[in-house]
Amino acid sequence: MSAPVDSNGTRTAPSGVAGRLTAVRGTTPIAVAIISSTVLLLWISGALPWLQGRLNIETAAWLLGPACFLQWIVAAAYLLARVSEYAHCSRPRILPRELVALACAALPWLLYPLCPHKGGAYLAGFTRWAAANVDREALCRWCEQGTEFPLPTSVPCWWPLKEDEPVLGSAVPTSSWPAPLSALKPREVRVLPHRRGLLLELIGTPWGVRFVYVGDPGGRPPDQFREDCVTWCVVKPGVQIAVFLHP
């Protein structure tokens, strides 16, 4: 809609509904830039990966990063189209709001070198989840009971064990899991030799396969894991976690 003109042929600012629509359209670039930059910053800063770990989210988690980047691409394309529109009009100009919007859109990439590694942010969140949800006392009591566990078996092929030690404890069927163990939703549970603890494998995420060790306060995870692939982090006495990223 073209702006009205006065008796001298000078364009005047539209009024009423048209004026409000024009004002809204004028603020749209800045709003788009702020929203898209904020969403991308949530990913780049590690906030969303941390939240993934804290909530122990698996389903479609790998879509978050590409989705954040894609929405920023769409917003940037819109802002560039607005700049091109003004640059090719009869009186070329770029309004200050378009410049502010472009600056807001570029902000996440200017801050990118200062942001933490996403895997480290996820691990920090997953540590908080394990501290709040793993009931060490209940799991150790169940492990020490007289229940007969299956014979030791080989671990899944994707576990990063040393080549000469493919066997690690006994895999426990889901029908034998107690409630505190089922609540963690592991993919596999193994009782370590001599009932010295439990090893849980949780469903993999973009950040890798997650392991949780549960044992005595002074216990340690099994040393069959390759040191160059798995680094254990202490959550609390008797509980440690590790994340193995597939090569």
C-alpha positions as CSV (number, residue, x, y, z in Angstrom):
1,M,0.0,0.0,0.0
2,S,1.5,3.3,-1.1
3,A,1.7,6.3,1.3
4,P,-0.8,9.1,0.8
5,V,0.3,12.5,-0.7
6,D,-0.6,16.0,0.3
7,S,-1.6,18.9,-2.1
8,N,2.0,19.6,-2.9
9,G,2.6,16.0,-4.0
10,T,4.7,15.2,-0.9
11,R,4.3,11.7,0.6
12,T,2.9,11.8,4.1
13,A,3.0,9.1,6.8
14,P,0.0,6.8,6.7
15,S,-2.5,7.0,9.5
16,G,-5.0,4.7,11.1
17,V,-4.8,1.0,10.4
18,A,-2.4,1.5,7.5
19,G,-0.1,3.4,9.8
20,R,-0.1,0.7,12.4
21,L,0.6,-2.0,9.8
22,T,3.5,0.1,8.5
23,A,4.9,0.5,12.0
24,V,4.6,-3.3,12.6
25,R,6.3,-4.1,9.3
26,G,9.1,-1.7,10.2
27,T,9.8,-3.5,13.5
28,T,9.6,-7.0,11.9
29,P,13.3,-7.2,10.9
30,I,14.6,-6.4,14.4
31,A,12.1,-8.9,16.0
32,V,13.1,-11.6,13.5
33,A,16.8,-11.0,14.2
34,I,16.4,-11.0,18.0
35,I,14.3,-14.2,18.0
36,S,16.5,-16.2,15.6
37,S,19.8,-15.0,17.3
38,T,18.4,-16.0,20.7
39,V,17.5,-19.5,19.6
40,L,20.9,-20.0,18.0
41,L,22.7,-18.6,21.0
42,L,20.9,-21.1,23.2
43,W,22.6,-23.8,21.2
44,I,26.0,-22.2,20.7
45,S,26.3,-21.3,24.3
46,G,25.6,-24.9,25.4
47,A,22.4,-24.1,27.2
48,L,20.3,-26.6,25.1
49,P,22.9,-29.4,25.2
50,W,23.1,-28.9,29.0
51,L,19.3,-29.2,29.2
52,Q,19.4,-32.3,27.1
53,G,21.8,-33.9,29.6
54,R,20.0,-32.6,32.6
55,L,16.7,-34.1,31.4
56,N,18.3,-37.2,30.0
57,I,16.6,-36.6,26.6
58,E,17.2,-39.1,23.8
59,T,14.3,-38.9,21.3
60,A,15.1,-36.6,18.3
61,A,17.7,-34.9,20.3
62,W,20.0,-34.8,17.3
63,L,17.5,-32.5,15.5
64,L,18.0,-29.5,18.0
65,G,21.3,-28.3,16.5
66,P,20.3,-28.4,12.8
67,A,16.9,-26.9,13.7
68,C,18.5,-23.9,15.5
69,F,20.9,-23.3,12.6
70,L,18.2,-23.7,9.9
71,Q,15.9,-21.2,11.5
72,W,18.8,-18.7,11.7
73,I,19.5,-19.3,7.9
74,V,15.8,-18.5,7.1
75,A,15.9,-15.4,9.2
76,A,19.2,-14.2,7.7
77,A,17.8,-14.8,4.2
78,Y,14.8,-12.7,5.1
79,L,16.9,-9.8,6.4
80,L,19.1,-9.9,3.3
81,A,16.0,-9.7,1.2
82,R,14.9,-6.7,3.0
83,V,18.2,-5.0,2.5
84,S,18.1,-5.9,-1.2
85,E,14.6,-4.4,-1.5
86,Y,15.7,-1.0,-0.2
87,A,19.0,-1.1,-2.2
88,H,17.2,-1.6,-5.5
89,C,14.3,0.9,-5.0
90,S,14.1,4.2,-6.9
91,R,15.8,6.0,-4.0
92,P,18.3,3.4,-2.7
93,R,18.7,3.5,1.1
94,I,19.2,1.1,4.0
95,L,17.3,2.1,7.1
96,P,18.9,2.0,10.6
97,R,16.6,-0.8,11.7
98,E,17.9,-3.1,8.9
99,L,21.4,-2.4,10.0
100,V,20.5,-3.1,13.7
101,A,18.8,-6.3,12.6
102,L,21.8,-7.5,10.7
103,A,24.1,-6.7,13.7
104,C,21.8,-8.8,15.9
105,A,21.8,-11.7,13.5
106,A,25.6,-11.7,13.4
107,L,26.0,-11.6,17.2
108,P,25.9,-15.4,17.8
109,W,28.8,-16.0,15.4
110,L,30.8,-13.2,17.1
111,L,30.4,-14.9,20.4
112,Y,31.0,-18.4,19.1
113,P,34.7,-18.5,19.9
114,L,33.9,-17.8,23.6
115,C,31.3,-20.5,24.0
116,P,32.1,-23.9,25.6
117,H,32.2,-27.2,23.7
118,K,28.7,-28.7,23.3
119,G,29.8,-32.1,24.5
120,G,31.2,-30.7,27.7
121,A,27.9,-28.8,28.3
122,Y,26.0,-32.0,27.7
123,L,28.2,-33.9,30.1
124,A,27.7,-31.2,32.8
125,G,24.0,-31.6,32.5
126,F,24.1,-35.4,32.5
127,T,26.1,-35.2,35.7
128,R,23.4,-33.3,37.3
129,W,20.8,-35.8,36.1
130,A,22.8,-38.7,37.5
131,A,23.3,-37.0,40.9
132,A,19.5,-36.4,41.2
133,N,18.2,-39.7,39.9
134,V,20.7,-42.6,40.6
135,D,19.8,-44.2,44.0
136,R,23.1,-45.8,44.8
137,E,22.0,-47.3,48.1
138,A,19.0,-49.1,46.6
139,L,20.9,-50.4,43.6
140,C,23.8,-51.7,45.7
141,R,21.4,-53.5,48.1
142,W,19.8,-55.2,45.2
143,C,23.1,-56.1,43.7
144,E,24.3,-57.7,47.0
145,Q,21.2,-59.8,47.4
146,G,21.4,-63.5,46.8
147,T,19.8,-63.3,43.4
148,E,21.4,-65.6,40.9
149,F,22.7,-63.6,37.9
150,P,23.5,-65.1,34.4
151,L,27.0,-66.2,33.5
152,P,29.4,-63.5,32.2
153,T,29.0,-62.7,28.5
154,S,30.6,-60.6,25.9
155,V,29.7,-57.0,25.7
156,P,28.1,-55.3,22.7
157,C,30.5,-54.6,19.9
158,W,30.3,-50.8,20.2
159,W,31.6,-50.8,23.8
160,P,35.2,-49.4,23.8
161,L,36.8,-52.3,25.7
162,K,40.4,-53.4,25.3
163,E,40.7,-56.0,22.5
164,D,41.9,-58.8,24.8
165,E,39.0,-58.3,27.3
166,P,35.6,-58.6,25.5
167,V,33.8,-60.1,28.6
168,L,32.6,-57.8,31.3
169,G,30.2,-59.0,34.0
170,S,26.8,-60.5,33.6
171,A,23.9,-59.0,31.6
172,V,20.8,-58.8,33.7
173,P,17.4,-59.3,31.9
174,T,14.9,-56.5,32.2
175,S,12.5,-58.8,34.1
176,S,14.9,-58.8,37.0
177,W,15.4,-55.1,37.3
178,P,14.1,-53.4,40.5
179,A,12.0,-50.2,40.3
180,P,14.9,-47.8,41.0
181,L,16.8,-49.4,38.1
182,S,13.9,-49.4,35.7
183,A,13.3,-45.8,36.4
184,L,16.7,-44.9,34.8
185,K,15.6,-46.6,31.5
186,P,19.0,-48.2,30.7
187,R,19.5,-50.1,27.5
188,E,21.7,-52.7,29.3
189,V,22.6,-53.5,32.9
190,R,25.6,-55.6,33.9
191,V,26.6,-56.9,37.3
192,L,30.3,-56.7,37.7
193,P,32.4,-59.7,38.9
194,H,32.1,-60.5,42.6
195,R,29.0,-58.2,42.7
196,R,31.3,-55.2,43.2
197,G,28.9,-52.9,41.4
198,L,26.7,-52.3,38.4
199,L,27.4,-50.9,35.0
200,L,24.5,-49.3,33.1
201,E,24.5,-48.4,29.4
202,L,21.9,-45.8,28.4
203,I,20.6,-45.2,24.9
204,G,23.0,-43.2,22.8
205,T,22.7,-39.6,21.9
206,P,24.5,-37.3,19.5
207,W,27.1,-36.9,22.3
208,G,27.8,-40.7,22.4
209,V,27.0,-43.8,24.4
210,R,26.4,-43.0,28.1
211,F,27.7,-45.3,30.9
212,V,26.9,-45.1,34.6
213,Y,28.9,-47.0,37.2
214,V,27.2,-47.7,40.6
215,G,29.2,-49.3,43.4
216,D,30.8,-48.8,46.8
217,P,31.8,-45.2,47.8
218,G,35.4,-46.2,47.3
219,G,34.9,-48.3,44.2
220,R,36.1,-47.7,40.7
221,P,34.6,-48.5,37.3
222,P,36.1,-51.5,35.5
223,D,39.5,-51.0,33.9
224,Q,38.6,-53.0,30.8
225,F,37.6,-49.8,29.1
226,R,40.1,-48.1,26.8
227,E,41.5,-45.0,28.5
228,D,41.8,-43.1,25.2
229,C,38.0,-43.5,24.6
230,V,36.4,-43.3,28.0
231,T,37.0,-40.8,30.8
232,W,35.0,-41.3,34.0
233,C,33.6,-38.4,36.0
234,V,32.7,-38.7,39.6
235,V,29.1,-37.6,40.3
236,K,29.0,-38.6,44.0
237,P,30.7,-41.3,46.1
238,G,29.9,-44.6,44.4
239,V,28.5,-43.1,41.2
240,Q,30.5,-42.2,38.1
241,I,29.5,-41.5,34.5
242,A,31.2,-41.5,31.1
243,V,30.2,-40.6,27.6
244,F,31.8,-42.4,24.7
245,L,31.5,-40.7,21.3
246,H,31.5,-43.2,18.4
247,P,34.5,-42.6,16.0
